[in-house]
Amino acid sequence: MWMQRLAEAETALHKLNTGAAVQSLSYDGESVTFTPTSLGKLRNWIGELRVALGLQSISRPRSRRVSFR
């Protein structure tokens, strides 16, 4: 189920990146529509699915060492 959602989301992202105006995804009786202006939301959703599937770890900003001169 999660792998299918990831595949659908990645396909929608590809279509939006190659010129499609609108992409809709449906799951659990709900529908979500993405447009080129909502690419960031779609990328976030793909990241959340990858984390849920264990394909990607949660990325955190790297720590930076502070030095005083």
Sequence and secondary structure as in RCSB ss.txt:
>XXXX:A:sequence
MWMQRLAEAETALHKLNTGAAVQSLSYDGESVTFTPTSLGKLRNWIGELRVALGLQSISRPRSRRVSFR
>XXXX:A:secstr
 HHHHHHHHHHHHHHHHTT S EEEEETTEEEEE GGGHHHHHHHHHHHHHHTTSS             
